[in-house]
Amino acid sequence: MTNTTDKMFEVATRKKMLFPFRGMISVIDLWDLTTTQLDSVFKTLNAQLKQVSEESLLQVKTTKDKELELQVEIVKYVYSVKVAEKEAAQQAIAKKEEKQKLLAILDTKKVEELQNKSAAEIQAMIDKL
């Protein structure tokens, strides 16, 4: 986490910030939501932010406005982390599958190599055992 991200979460936890999802949830609870659920929270907050921006275009931002912007940024951050983790997990699965295929091919090649040995070479290998 960057210093800005640390600060963002520090402010959210110190203010006991709540987010709109099936009532209100804490910043900690955001991590338990799916990306679809996070998108829903984002849309709700973003709609509130747009409404505030339209109504107070010429006014100085209030603490509530700044808090709303921070909430949007937190939800975006949690969403991006979850998406990155999901992609990393999918890549790990793909790599594991590729490795299994290569190991199976390697086993086949070893068997073929053994089958291509002469009877004398095979007998010599047996005698060593």
ABEGO torsion letter per residue (X at the ends): XBAAAAAAAAAAAAAGBBBBBGEBBBAAAAAABBAAAAAAAAAAAAAAAAAAAAAAAABBBBAAAAAAAAAAAAAAAAAAAAAAAAAAAAAAAAAAAAAAAAAAAAAAAAAAAAAABBAAAAAAAAAAX
